[in-house]
Amino acid sequence: LAGPRVAVRMSLPPFEQVVEEHGPRVLRVCRAILGFHEAEAAWSETFLAALRAYPQLDPNANVEAWLVTIAKRKAIDRYRSAARNPIPAAELPDGGEAPPEGYDELWTAMKSLPAQQREAVAYHHLAGLPYAEIAEILGNSEAAARRASSDGKKKLRAIYQGVSR
């Protein structure tokens, strides 16, 4: 007679062993997506995220696939972040000129806006970005970016109408 079946739960190996075994492959994935110089930062972010989640990982999970998936996401995050960084200019413009007339008043009015409204107004009306790109920068929807810009313009109009009276 066979007794009742007991599920045997395997235990996870020490995390140090996981890093040693899978670290080189994860680094190759990061290098393939980001290039040589950015890869080490993505590798570090991958294993920091994995360390946090490791205790909850199913012991039967494919650890290699799990780590490569995290690495891919971290690399994509770094790639997207780098795409939003400014590109260095060969020459800096002369900073000795005075701000244009009315700048101080405009800056005072802009500072009075909530951050998302101020940024939406600046990105759309000063930088000429479409609302879809503004939404990505602000981390919200296109409709929310459009609304923030509209609300910001409305407040600026109210400020300037109050000044002109």
Solvent accessible surface area in square Angstrom, and as a share of the most:
residue,aa,sasa,rsa
1,L,235,1.17
2,A,103,0.80
3,G,54,0.52
4,P,129,0.81
5,R,238,0.87
6,V,122,0.70
7,A,101,0.78
8,V,132,0.76
9,R,185,0.67
10,M,116,0.52
11,S,98,0.64
12,L,45,0.22
13,P,49,0.31
14,P,85,0.54
15,F,29,0.12
16,E,130,0.58
17,Q,92,0.41
18,V,4,0.02
19,V,38,0.22
20,E,144,0.64
21,E,108,0.48
22,H,21,0.09
23,G,3,0.03
24,P,74,0.46
25,R,100,0.36
26,V,0,0.00
27,L,38,0.19
28,R,130,0.48
29,V,32,0.18
30,C,0,0.00
31,R,81,0.29
32,A,89,0.69
33,I,64,0.32
34,L,31,0.15
35,G,32,0.31
36,F,123,0.51
37,H,169,0.75
38,E,73,0.33
39,A,0,0.00
40,E,105,0.47
41,A,39,0.30
42,A,0,0.00
43,W,70,0.24
44,S,51,0.33
45,E,57,0.26
46,T,0,0.00
47,F,14,0.06
48,L,96,0.48
49,A,23,0.18
50,A,0,0.00
51,L,91,0.45
52,R,174,0.64
53,A,44,0.34
54,Y,16,0.06
55,P,94,0.59
56,Q,146,0.65
57,L,20,0.10
58,D,74,0.38
59,P,17,0.11
60,N,113,0.58
61,A,36,0.28
62,N,98,0.50
63,V,22,0.13
64,E,54,0.24
65,A,50,0.39
66,W,52,0.18
67,L,0,0.00
68,V,42,0.24
69,T,53,0.31
70,I,24,0.12
71,A,0,0.00
72,K,103,0.44
73,R,152,0.55
74,K,52,0.22
75,A,0,0.00
76,I,52,0.26
77,D,74,0.39
78,R,67,0.24
79,Y,136,0.52
80,R,139,0.51
81,S,50,0.32
82,A,51,0.39
83,A,80,0.62
84,R,124,0.45
85,N,87,0.45
86,P,122,0.77
87,I,157,0.80
88,P,125,0.78
89,A,68,0.52
90,A,112,0.87
91,E,150,0.67
92,L,155,0.77
93,P,117,0.73
94,D,113,0.59
95,G,77,0.74
96,G,69,0.66
97,E,138,0.62
98,A,83,0.64
99,P,82,0.52
100,P,100,0.63
101,E,180,0.81
102,G,37,0.35
103,Y,99,0.37
104,D,98,0.51
105,E,105,0.47
106,L,70,0.35
107,W,112,0.39
108,T,88,0.51
109,A,4,0.03
110,M,13,0.06
111,K,110,0.46
112,S,73,0.47
113,L,6,0.03
114,P,69,0.43
115,A,52,0.40
116,Q,84,0.37
117,Q,24,0.11
118,R,64,0.23
119,E,59,0.27
120,A,0,0.00
121,V,10,0.05
122,A,26,0.20
123,Y,59,0.22
124,H,51,0.23
125,H,86,0.38
126,L,132,0.66
127,A,68,0.52
128,G,59,0.56
129,L,45,0.22
130,P,70,0.44
131,Y,28,0.11
132,A,56,0.44
133,E,84,0.38
134,I,0,0.00
135,A,7,0.06
136,E,113,0.51
137,I,69,0.35
138,L,24,0.12
139,G,69,0.66
140,N,44,0.23
141,S,62,0.40
142,E,79,0.35
143,A,72,0.56
144,A,39,0.30
145,A,0,0.00
146,R,120,0.44
147,R,160,0.58
148,A,11,0.09
149,S,0,0.00
150,S,55,0.35
151,D,35,0.18
152,G,0,0.00
153,K,63,0.27
154,K,143,0.61
155,K,87,0.37
156,L,22,0.11
157,R,136,0.50
158,A,62,0.48
159,I,60,0.31
160,Y,85,0.32
161,Q,97,0.43
162,G,50,0.48
163,V,109,0.63
164,S,94,0.61
165,R,229,0.84
